[in-house]
Amino acid sequence: MYDLHHICESADAWAKLFETPEYLESVVAHNCCSEVDTYVALLIALDYHGHAADLMDQHIEADSCRDRHPNADQVILKPATF
């Protein structure tokens, strides 16, 4: 049986890790574009759009890969709309 409360608390705890610069930098440094896209989608689904925008922005800046993220502008520039 799944404990939905525990699942939600764990998901929030994971999302809040992106508030620490070291964790954000580590994710940016050690993940490819498709993995970052997955993290961004999860963060948006958990209502952490600001963290998703920061991750996408730093990833694109570090890897110079804007062309691989067609929805990057929507993620970065419109955090209040999600």
Residue, then its C-alpha position, 0 to 999 in steps of 0.5 A: m500500500y502506498d502512503l501518499h502523504h509520505i510520497c508527497e513529503s519526499a517529493d517536496a524534500w527532493a524539489k527543495l534540494f534545488e534551493t542549495p547551489e551545490y545541488l543545482e550545480s551538481v545536477v547541471a554538471h552531471n546530467c544530459c539534456s534529456e535528464v534535465d528535461t525530465y527534472v524540469a517536468l517533475l519540478i513543474a508538476l510539483d509546482y516548483h516552477g522557479h526551481a525548474a526555470d533556474l535549472m533549465d537556465q543554468h543547464i543551457e548556459a553551461d552546455s550551450c544547448r538551447d536548440r535542444h530545448p524547444n520549450a526553454d523560453q516557456v520554462i525560463l521566461k514564464p514561471a508564473t503561468f504554470 
